[in-house]
Amino acid sequence: MNSHDPSTKRKRVEIDLTASDSGTDVDAPGPTPKAQRLREVVGSVPTSSTPSASAHLPQQVRNRTDASHFPLASSRSTNLHGAHEREAWLADDGGFDDIVGSSQDDALGSDDMHLYGDLSTKIVGCRYYRGYSNPGEHILMRREPGNPYDSNAIRIDNIAGAQIGHIPRRVAEKLAKYMDNRSLRVEGQLAGEIGPFDCALTVHMYGPDPNTTEGRRTQSQMTADKLPLKALKDAERAAKQRLKERQALESRRLAEARSAAAAGRNAALGVGGQFSNQVTAAGSSQMDMSEILEASQRINPRALANEAERMGFSEEQLQQLPMATQPLSIKTKMLPYQLQALQWLLDHENPTPPEDLGQSVQLWTRIEQRRFTNIATNFSTQTAPKLVTGGIVADDMGLGKTLQMLALIAADLESNGPGTTLIVAPLSVLSNWSGQAELHFQDGKGLSLYTYHGSGRVKMTAEQLGQYDLVVTTYGTLASEYASGPTPSAERLRTTGLYSREWRRIILDEGHNIRNPQTKGAASAYAVHARARWVLTGTPIVNSLKDLYSLLRFLGISGGLAQLDVFNSVLVRPLKLGKRSASDLLQAIMRAFCLRRRKDMRFIDLKLPQLNEFVHRLQFSKEEQARYDALDAEAKGMMERYQRTSASGHGGGNAYNHLLEILLRMRQVCNHWKLCSQRVLDLMAKLEAEKTVELNPENVAALRQVLQVQIDSSAECAVCLETLHNPVITTCGHAFGRECIAKVIEGQHKCPFCRAELKDEASLVEPDEFGDSDTGDALLANESEDSTKVNGLISILKATPSGEKVVIFSQWTSFLDIIEGRLDREGFKFCRIDGTMPAPRRDIALDALNNDGQTTIMLASLGVCAVGLNLTAANNVVLCDTWWAPAIEDQAVDRCHRLGQKKETRVFRLIMDKTIEEKTLSIQEDKRKLMMVAFSEQSNKRQKSRTNRLADIQRLLA
């Protein structure tokens, strides 16, 4: 057992360490080569030992961020709306979602790849290095194309970046080309103790979908190189066996169903719970609320998701957590579970390494008096490990996360004296912190607070900022300051602004905003100097475990998990394979860093009124049905065409894009036919035939409609695969973030999606200035003509009991426009909140809902209102449209059903019968089932994302 520090390395002579596979593989010492800067192709996320943009960071900065620093992208405004609405309040909030990494593969990892095979080899030259690793530890494999002895050299480092050795020359000769062209992702794991000369090593080789052209080509090359493909063949055999078993099960079910039908029996099919199979037909007479409820299906969509709580503390364990004493300056009487949270917060701001042998703290276990091992990566160190100071507060919405954090600040001020806390929040909730601070503190003992935001803000020095207890800013402001002035990686602190001081703590409100680790917003949060780091979010995992990774990286988790490739190797991939050890590890992570309580837990005892959720089915009129059937037939034909072109290896990019467009139009026609423009479908057909279109006024208008649909639907940029940031659409019909596609055009002048030529940025079309690309089309014609869904909505509004208020959610602002016109004609008084409105106008709308008894309805954009708002003045929610992921809908509902709600809450999902909307419910149920295996991983990478989505589309069109 080595007794030295694993990060140190003794002096050595320069010799060829990769010459052979034996323990006596070293040639005679040669002359010491001249030191030079080498460009390295990295097979994993860059580490502290990798020459990169972060190499010149001071050690304390690298330790704090525990991540590589990304070069800056240009900052552009993300405001999509009219010039008259671009007020100074929004002036510096651009660029938060800009992509800052130059290599997507390196930044995002390859968690969607398939295991092709495991190669048994060894590490040679171990005696020349002091890097130490334990058996079973995950190590880092890095290419060294500039190695003076072997241009194929592959270096082996431990998690801390200390070199252990190289892999043998003959093995490196085979693997190097796969690492260089990124056709394989190789990951290593020690298979034994490090000996005096070598150490056994297992190399896991991951490749693309084996059924694609690229996958088949990679398999052929590996066969020629005599590299093992056993894991892939085993997976294929297992898949065939599962298919056979599934077919047999379906045959048995069909036989049982036929037998039941012959005997006159029948069985109800549905989501579960008590419901009626009645469908409200178009043009039916006005109903009261009891009739509407009778005609709706009662559902409980969240029951499955609650099973995920087994990944953290159990309800019994949470109930037994110790309570802190309420700070004297807090006026509001804190509930017992809030005092428990306060003690948890205080403990996690003062962590200590494990003291006793076998004791674990934050995944670190003391195994010897002076040796600690990380149970996730098996990495060991002889010095006390760096521990996270802070954590993730993931309580359900409405449990008082803001009050708990204010109490933490108050308790720390009372015990330790002054210290300034930086709070980063979305613009929509910026004013909430000042309001909550004023509400909860004793008179004369409140916190001093400064709002650091807006184009007119003064760049303050560290001393000036330190005069306040709280400084509140937005993610956009933080990102803009990260990009301005001296480089963010500068060793010294800046003289002014948010990066001019070390904060007592930083709190990210709605912290899932940094879930993409590659964006400027995430990088700007990582770079803040703070003694403690906190994340507040009701949804720590929105899409995949990559979301959780980014939060852990922000916290500064140590032991190797801050490197995405290691995170994927030890957690994501094993979880996808159903390995129990990975589930145990995820549970350990959640317990160590995350506090999560649900409002329906018995000991919380919020005494919230009942939440009743219903699916209200509606039936098309004959004219609407004809429109829908035409789109349905076109979508099925397009699906077949795409599958043919994809199987032939020609990609089918435009066919896939056309299919998505038809699918979006099918969803929209379920709401109102005016949302569905024929000229857009004509344009898509033209794009499929001609690849690009001329930018004449008609085509520009149609392209803007295509882009607006993607924006309204929170579509992904086809380069970075994050939600569109500063969106544009190309002449070939593909949507990107402007910064992403501008870099691509500059480098290769081709669309990365379909390879169509893009000469320059003149090939890009921006959204309509007012964010309403339907203006001037059929949308505004015949305003008196309504749809079945609008009529169904009005029936619910008219049946709502006097004194109750309703929030109506839709993904499309253009549909809110249609509803608004109908509400005017019906005489309802309403308010509205959506993404086009600056903060002051939002506050006016909220005030009307809360305080104006005549304002009984709020029209709300789903994306805007799913975060940061208190809508408890309303106890009825109508979801006009629905889509794949249910998490955003749940958050929107929780804005009404939360602490402060006094009335029984009803939620109506308006679903057109026997359409794509109805099938969406079963897809949502499957998404919730994924939560039962601890937020099971779904990749955001392009190929996997498309594969998953195609499977969903096939179900929708079945």
N, C-alpha and C positions, 0 to 999 in steps of 0.2 A: 504493500500500500504506500503510495507516494505521500510524503509529508510536506511537500512544497505547495506553494500557491499555484493553482492551475493557470493563472494568467501570465506567469513569468516564463522567460526563456533564456537559457544560458548561452554563452558565446559558442559559436560552432564554426567549423571550417566549411567552405562552400564546396559541396560535392554533389554528384548525381544521386538523388535519393529514390529514383523511380526505375532503376535499371533492370531489376529482375524480381522474381517472386520469392526469393529465399531470404533467410535471415542474414546471409553473407553477400548481399546484393550490391554492395557499395563499391564503386570504382575508386581509383586513387584520387586523392584530392586534386582539384584543378584550380586554376587561378580564380581569384574572387572577381566575379563580373561586376562591371560598373553599375552602380545603382541607377535605375531609370523608372519613370512613371509609366505604368502599363495599364492598358485598357483591359479589364477582365470581364469575361462573360460569366455571369453568376448564375448558378443553378438553384439558388434560393434567394430569399429576400436579403438585401445587403445588410451586413452586420458591422459591428464596430471595427472589425479587422479588414473590411473591404474598402479599398480606395473608392471614395464616392464623394458626393456633395457634402456628406456629413463628416468626412474624415478630419476636417480641421476644427470641428466643434470641440470646445473644452470638455474634459472628462465629466465634469459635473453636469453639463448640459446633456451629454449623451446618456448619462445615467438617468437624468430626470425624464427625458422623453422616451428613452429606451426604444428608439426608432430612428430610422434614417431620415435625413432632411431632404425634402424634394425641392428641385428648382422651381422658381416662380413662373406662373403663367401670367399673361396680360389680364388686367382687370377690366371688365366691361359691366355695364349696367344690366341687371336681369329684369328690369321693369318692362312689362309688355304692353302697357296701357297708354292712353292718350296723353299728350303733352300737358294738357290742362290738369291732369291728375298727378303729375310728377312733381310733387311738392318737395321743399327742402328737407322735410322730415325723412324722406326716402333716399336722399341724395347719395349717401355713401354705403348703401346696402348691397351694392353689386359685387359679384365675384365670389360669393361665398362657396358656390358649388363648382367654381372653376377647377379644372383638373390640373394638378401640379406635378404629376409624375410623367416622365417622358416615356416610360415603358410600362404599359399596362400589365404585361405578364409578370414583371418583377414586383410591381406594386400590389397586385391583387392576388397573386398566387394562382394555383391551378387546382382548386379543391374539387373540380368537377371531372377530373381525369379518372381513367379506369386503370386498375392494377393489371399490368401485362404479365409481370413475372418478378421473381426474386432471384438475384444473382449472389451466390456465395463467393466471397473473395477475402482479401485482407488488406490491412493498412501496413505499409512498409516504411522503414526509416524512422521508426518510433524513437530510437535511442538518441536521435539528434534534436528532439523537441521535448518541451516540458509540458505540453498540453495534456491534461488528464481527463479521462471519462470513465464512467462506470459501465459494466456489462448491461446491455439493454438500452443505453442512453442514445437518444437521437443526436446525430452529428450533422455538420454542414459540409456539403461537397461543393467545391468552388473550382472553376476552370482557371488555369494559368497558361493562357496561350503565349505569354511572353517568357515562359520558363526557358533559361538558356540551354537546358539539357534535353528538354522534351516539350515540343509545342502542344502535345496532347495532354500534358500533365493535369491531374485533378488532385487538388489539395484537400485534406481533411482537417477541419477545425472542430473544436468543441463548442458548446453553446456560448461560452464567453468569448469566442473568437481566437482562442489560443490554438496554435497548430499542433496536430498530433502526428501527421505524416502525409504520405501520398498513397494512392492506390497503385498497384503494379503497372508497369509500362504497358504490358500486353492488354490488360483490361482497359486502361485509359485509352488506348488506341481504338478500341471498339466503341466506348461510350462517348468520347469527346464530341464526335460529329452530331450525336443526338442532343447533347447539351447545347452545342453551338447553334443549331437550327431550331431548338426548342420543340422538337418533335417528341421528345420524352422528357419527363420530369423525374430526376433521380434523387432519391432520398436514402440516407444511410443510417444504419443502426448497429451499434457494437454488438457482436455475437460472443464476446468473451473478454477476459482480462487483457489489459495492455501488457505485453511481454517486453523483454529487452530489445527485441528486433521487430516484432510485428504484432498484429492483433486481428482476430477474426472479425469480418465485417459482412453484413447483409445489405445489399443494395436493392431497394424497392424501385421498380421502374413503372412509371405511370404514363399512359398515352391517351390520345383522343378517343372519341367514340369509335370502337372497332368496326362499326358498320358503315362508317363514312369512307369516302375515297382516301382521305388522309390517314385514317386508321388502318385501312387495308394496305396502303403503301408502307406504313411503318412496320406492320407485321411482316411483310415480305422482306424488308431490309433486315429486321431482327433475325429472321430465319436464316438469311444468308450469312449473317454475322455469328450464327450459332449462339444467340442470346436466348435465355429461357422465356417461354410463353405459357408456362403451366398454369399460372393464376388465371389468365384469360380463358384458356380452354376449360378449366374447372368452372369458371363463372358461366360459360356458355352451356355446359352440361347441366348446371343447376337451373339456369333459366328455362331450358327445355323441359326439365322435370317439373318445374313450377307451372309451366304452361299446360303440360299434360294433366296435372292434378286439377288445375283450374277448369279445364275443359270437362273433366270427369264430374266435377262438382256442379258445373252448369247443366250438364246432362241430367244429373239426379234432380236438380231443382226444377228443370223443365218437366220431367216425368211426374214429380210431386204436384206441380201446378196443374198439369193436365188431369191428374187423378182427382184433385180437389174440385176442378171445374166440372168433371163428369158427375161428381157426387153432389153438386149444387152448393159447394162451400166457396167462400171468398175470404180474402185477407186484406186488411187495409195496408197500404204502402204510404210511407211518408217520413217526415223528419223525426217524428216522435212527439208525444204529448197529446193533448185533446184538441181535436180540430174537426172542422166540417169540410166536406168536399164540395160545397157550393161554390159556384163561380158567378161573379157579378157580370152580367152581360152589358154590352154597350147600350146606352139609352134607357137603362132601368130607372124606375121611379125613385124618388128621394126616400132614403132610409134613415131611421134614427140610429143612435150608437149601438143599442142592443142588437139591432138587425145587422149592422156592419160587423160587429164582433161574432155574431152567429155565422156570418158568411165568410169569416176569415179563419185561417189555420193557426192555432196557438203553437208556438215553438219555443224551445229553450236552447238557443244556439251556443251558449257559453258553457254548458255542462261539460263538454269534452275538454275544453281548454283548462278547466279547473284542475284536471288530473295532472297538469304540468307542474303544479305546486309541489309535487313530491320531489322535484329536483332541488328545492331549497329546504328550509326548515319546515317541519311538520307544524300543523296548527297547534298541537299540544306544546311543542318546543317554543314556538313563538309566544304562546300564552305565559310561559314560565320565565321569559326574559326579565331581567331586573329593571326597576324603574329608577329614574333620576329624580332629583328634587327640582321642582319648577323654579326657574330663575325669578328673582324678586322683581325684575323690571317688566316681566310679561304680565299683562293685565288679564288676558283671556284665560279662563280656567281650562287647563290642558287635560285631555282625557287620559285614562291610564295607558292605553296603547301608544299614545303620543309621548308620554313620559318614558315608556320603554324604548321608543325610537330614539329619544334624546340620549339615553344612557348608551345605546348602541353607537350613536354618532360620536359621543365623547370617547368611548373606548377605541373606536377606529381612527380617531385622530391622534391616539397615543399608543400605537402598537409596540410590542416588544418581541424579540426573537424567542423561540422556544427555549425554555430553561432546562427541562428535564429530558433525559434520553427517551426517545420514542414520542415525545410531544410534538404536535404539528401546529404551526401558525402560518396562515396564508400559503399553504401547500409546501412549506419548508419544515422538514423534520430533523431534529438533532439526533444523529446516529452515533456520534462520538462526542467527547467533551469539546473538541474544537472542530467538528465537522458537521456540516448541514447538507442535506440532500433534498432536492425538489422532487416531490412525488409525481409531478406531471411529466417532467423530462428526464428524470434520474440524474440530473446534473448536480455535482457536489462542489462545495467551496469550504475553505478552512477559515474564512472570515464571516462575521455575522452578515446574513443576507440583507439586501435593501428591501424594506417592507413598504407596502402601499400605505400612505397616510390619507385616508378617505375611503370612498366606496361608492356604491350605486344604491340609491333609494328608489325602489321600483314599486312602491305602494300603489294600490288602485287609485284612480282619479277620485278626488273628493275626500281623501282621508286626512289631508292637512300636511302635505309635504312642505309647503311654504312655511307654515307655522313652526314645524319641527326644525327647519333650518334656521329660522329667526331665533328660536330658543337656543340652538347651538351657539349662534353668534353671541347672544346675550350671556349665556353661561360662561363662555370663554372670556368675554370682556370683564365679567365679575371676578373671575379667577386669575386671569393672566394679564389684565390691562389692555390698553388700546392695540388694535390691529385692524387693518383694512381688508375687507372681503370684496372680491370682484365677482359680480353676478352677470352671466351672459345668458340672454334670453331672446326668444323670437320677438320681433317688433310688436306683434299682436298682444303680448302679455307684459310688455315693458312697464306699463303703468301699474300693473298688478302688484309689483313688489313695493312700490311706495305706498300704495293704498293699504296693503297688508301690514306693512311696518307701522303705519299710523293707527291701524285698527287694533293691533294686538299689544302695544306697549303702554305702560303707565304714563300719565301726563308728566312731562318734565323729564322722563327717562328714556325717551325714544332715541332711535338711531339717527345719526346724521347721514344723509343720503344725497348722492350726486348722480344725475343721469348724464352719462357721457355718450352723446349721440347727436347726429344731425350734422349737416354740412357747415353750420355756423359754430360748431363746438371749438373751444379753445384747447390747444394742445397743452396739457398741464404737466408739470414736472412731478417727479416721484414724491417730493415733499408736499406739493399741493394736493395730490391725490391722497396722500397719507393723512390729511386732515379729516377725512370722512371715515365713518364706520363702514358704509356700503358705497360702492361705485357700481352702477348698473349700466350695462351696455348691450348691444345687439351682436349677433353672430356676424352680421355684415360689417359692422364697425370694426370688430376684432380682425376680420379678414383683411379689411382695407388697410389697417395699420400694420398688419403683418407684412404686407406687400410694399409699404412705403418706407422711405428713409433708408438707413443702413440695412444691410442684409440681415434677415432674421437669425442667421447662424453666427452673427458677430459675437465675439467672446464677451465684449463689454455690454452692459445694459445701455439702452438708448437714453438720451437725455430727457425726452418728453414722451408722453403717451402711455398706453397700456403696457408696453414692454419696458418701461423705465424703472420698474421696481419689482421686488419680490413681494407677493401678496400673502396675507395670512392664510387665505384659502381662495380657491376659485370654485364657483358653483355653476354648472351648466344646467340651466332649466330647459326642459324638453331636450335632454341630452342626446336623444337618438338623432338629432340633426347632424351629428358628426359620424354617423354610422358608416359612411364611405371613407376609409382611411386615406384615400388618394386625393381627396378634395382639398382645396385651399382652406376651407372652413375647418376641417379636421386638423390640418397641419398647423393652423393658427392657434388652435386650442392646445395642441401638444406643446407648443413653444412657450406658453405663458409660464413665468416663474412663480411658483406658489408652494407654500409649505404643506398644504393639504389640498386634495382635489376631490370634488364631489360631482356626481351625475344624478340629476333628478329626471326620471322618465317613468311613465306608466307602461311603456313598451320597450324594454331593453333589447328585444329582438323583434324587428319588424318583418324582415324577409328571411334571414338566414343567420347562422352563427357568426358570419363575418361581422354583423352588426355588434354582437357582444365583444368580438375581438377588438374592434375600434375603441369601445369604451374601456376595456382592460388596458389597452395600450395608452390611452389618455391617463388612466390612473397611475401608470408606471409599474405595471406588474413585472416581476423579475423572474429569473430562472429559465428564460428562453421563450416564454409564451408571447412576448411582445413581437416576436418574429412570426409573420403570418405562415410561412412554410412549416415551421415547427408546430404552430397552433393547428394547422390542417393535419399534420402527421399524427399528433398525439391525441387529437380530439375529434375533428370533423370527420375524417375518413373512417376511423374506427366506429364512430356513432352511426354512420350510414350503413356500415356492415353489421350493425346490431350487437357490437361487442359490449358486454356487461361492464368491463373495466372502464370504457369510455363514458358510460352513463354514470358510473361512480365518480369519475373525475369531474364531469360536469356538475354533479351534485356538490362535490367538494368546492368547486370554484364559486358556485352560487352561494353556498353557505359562508365562504370566507369573505366575499366582497359585496354581497347583495342582500338588502333587506326588502322582503316582498310580503305584504299583507293584502288580502282581499277584503273588500267591504262586506262580503257575505259570511266572513268567519264569525263564529259564535261569540268569541271573546271581544271582538271589535265592538259589537252591539251599537251600531249607528242608529238602529231603529228606523232605517230607511223604509219608506212605503214600498209596496210590492211593485216589481217590474214585470209587466206582461207584454210579451212580444208576439206579433201576429203576422202571418203572410196573408195579404188581401189580394186574392186572384181576380183578374178582370179578363173579359173576353173581347177580342177584336170585333169591330164592325166588319161587314163584308169587304168594304173598300180597303180598310186597314189590313185585313187578312191577305188580300190580293197583293198589296205592296210587300208585305212581309214574306209571303211565299215566293215572290219573284227573287228577292234578295237571298232567301234560304237556298233556292235552287242554284243561284249563281255561286254562292259560297261553297256548296258541295262540289260543283264542277271545278272550282278553283282549287279546292283541297286535293282533288284527284290529280289535277294538272301539276300542282306543286310536288306531290309525292312522286310523280313520274319523273319530273326534271331533277329532283333531288336524288332519287335512286340512281339516275344515270350519271351522276357526278357533275352535273352542270350547275348545281347550286340552287337555281330557281329563286334568286333574291327578289326580283320584281313580282313574281307570282306570289311569293309569301307576303310581300308588302301589300299587294292587291287583296289577298285573302284577309289580312288584318283590317284593311279599310272596309271591306264588305261587312266583316264582323262588327266593326264599330257602327256602321250604318244600320245593321240589324238591331243593335241595342238601342240606337237612337229612334228608329221608327217605332219601337215599343213605347216610347214616350210621346212622340209627335212626329208625323210625317214631314213637317216643315224643317226638322233638323237634318233631313237626309236630302242632299242636293244631287241631282242626276249628273250635273256637269262634273262633279268630282269623280263619280264612277266612270264617266267617259274619259276623263283624264287618266285614270289608273289603267284603263284598257289601252290607251295610247302609249303610256309609259312601258307597259309590258311588251308592246309590239316594237316600239322605236327606241327604248332605253332612256332617252332624254327628250325634253320638249323645249320648244322655243319660248322665250320669256315675253310673250305678247300679253296685253292686259287681261285677256280671258284666262290664259293659263296661269298667270300670276295670281289672279283671284282664286282659282281652283286650288292651286298649291297652298295658298294661305288657309283655305278651308281644311285641307288635309292636315296641315301643321297645327291648326287650332284644335282639331279633334284630338291630336296626339297630346297637345298641351293639357287639354281638359281631362284627358284620361290618364295623366301622370305617366306618359310613355317614357321609355328609356332612350338615352343617347346611344346610337349604335356603335360608338367608339368606346366610351367609358362605362356604358351600361348602367349609369345612374339616371335619376329623373332629369329630364331635359333642363339644361341651364343655359340661359341666353339663347333660346332655341332658334334655329333656322332650318330651312328645307332646301335641298339641292334640286337642280333641274332634272335629276333622275328620280325624284320623289322620296328621298330618304331624310329623316329628321336627325339632327345632331345638335350638340351644344356648339356655339360658334367657335369657342376657343379650341375645341377638339378638332373640328373639321378644318379650321384655318391652318393648324399645324400640319394636317395630312396633305392639304392642297399645296402648301409651301414645299413639302418634301417630295411628293410624287404626282400631284395633279390628277389623281384618280379617286373615285368614290371607294372607300374601304369596304363597302357593302356589296356593290355590283360591278366595280371596276370601270364604270362609265367615266369618260373624260370630264374633268372639272378644271377649266383653264385657270381661273382665279376666283376671288371672293365675289366677283360679279355673277357667278353661277349660283349664288345663295339668295334665297328669298326670306325676308323677315316676316314676323307675324303682322297682322293688321294693326295699325296704330292704336285702335281702340279695343283690341282684344276681342273683336266680334266679327269674324270672317264671314258670317252669314248675311251681313248687311247688304242690301241691294239684290238679294236672291229671293227665292220664294218664301223665305222665312217671315218677312214682314207683310206679305200679301194676305188678303182675306183674314184679317185679325179675328173676325167673329167665328171662324171655323175652329172647332176644338177637337180634342182626341179623347179616346176612351179613358186613358190614364188621367188626363186633366179632369174629366168629368168625375172619375172615381175619387180623385183628391178633393174636389169641391164637395162631394157627398160627405166625406169624412169631416171636412171643416164645418159644414152646416150641422152635422150631428154632434159636434163637440159641445159638451155642456157649457152653459153660461159661466163665466168666471175662470175658465181654463184657457190656456194659451198653447199654441202649436209652433214647433220649429219644422220647417220643410227643407230637407237636404236634397241637393242634386249635384252631380259631378259637373254638369254643364251650365255655365252662366247663361247660354242662349235659351235653355229650357226655363231657367228662372225668369228670363224676360217674358216668355210666353205665359207663364203662371201669373206674373205680375199684371199683365194686361187683363187676364180673366178676373183676378182679384179686384181690380179697379171696377170692372163692369158689375161685379157682384156686390160691391159696396163694402168690402172688408178693409179695415185699416191695418196696415202692415209696415214692417221695417225690413231692411235688407243688409246683409253683410257678405262681401266676397272679396276676392283678391285685387280688385281694381280700386279698393278704397284705402286711403291713408288712415293712420291711427285715429286722428280726431273724428273722422266720419264714422269709424267703427264704434267709437265710444258713444256717439250720438245715437246710433242704432241700438246699442246695448241698453242705454238709458231709457229709450222708448219701450223696449221689451220689459224692462224691470219696473218702470215707474209710471208708464202711461196705461191706465186701465182700458182705454179704447183700442190700443195697439195689441191685438190678440194673435198676430201671426208674424213670424220672422222667416224670410227666405234666406237660405244660407248655402254657401258653397262648401261642399263636403271637405275639400282639402284645407280650406282656411279654418273652418270651425271645428275640425277634429282636434285642434290643440289650443290650449291656453285660455279657454273662455269658460265662464260660469253662466249657464243658461237655465238655472233652476226656476226661473220665473215661468217657464213652460213645463208642462207635464205630459205633453203629447208630442211624439216625434213621427214624422213621415219620411221614409227613405224612398225617394222616387225611382232610383235606379241602383243597381248593385253590380259588383264585379268580383274578380278572383279572390283577393285577400280580404278577409273580414275584419282585420285589426282596426283599420281606419273607421269603419262603420261603428265598431264597438266603442271607440274613443268618442265619436260624435254623440252616440247615445248617452255615454257617461257624462257628457257636459250638462245633461238635464237630470239624470238620475245619480245624484251625488249628495254629499253632506250639504244640507240646506233645503233639500227637496221635501216638501210636506205632503204632497198629494200622490196618490197612486199614479204610476207612470205607464203609459201605453205607447208601444212602438209598432208602427204599421210599415211593412215592406210591400210596396205595390209591385205586383208581378203579373205580367201578361200570361195567360194560361197557354200551355203547350208551346212555349217559345224558348229561346236561348236564355231568358231570364230564369225560368223555372229550373232549368238544368244547372244554372249557376249555384243554386242552393246546395245541391249535392257536392259540387266542387268545393264550396266553402266548408262544408262539413268535413271533407277530406283534409282541407288545410288545417282545420282545428284539430283533427286527429294527429297531425304531425306534431302538435304541441305535446301530445301525450308521451312522446319520446324525447322530451326536453328540447322543444323548439327545433325539431329535426331539420337537418340542413337541406336547403335548396340553393343551388348555385345561382349566382347572378351573371355568370359568364355566358357569352353569347350562345355557344352551341348547346349547352345544357338548358339554358333558359328557353331556347327555341324548342328543344325536344320536349320539355315539360309542357310548354304552352301548346304545342301541336297536339299532345295527348289530350289536353283539356278541350281544345277546339274540336277534336274528333268526337268527344263526348257531347259537346254542345250541338253538333250537327247530326248526331245519330238519330 
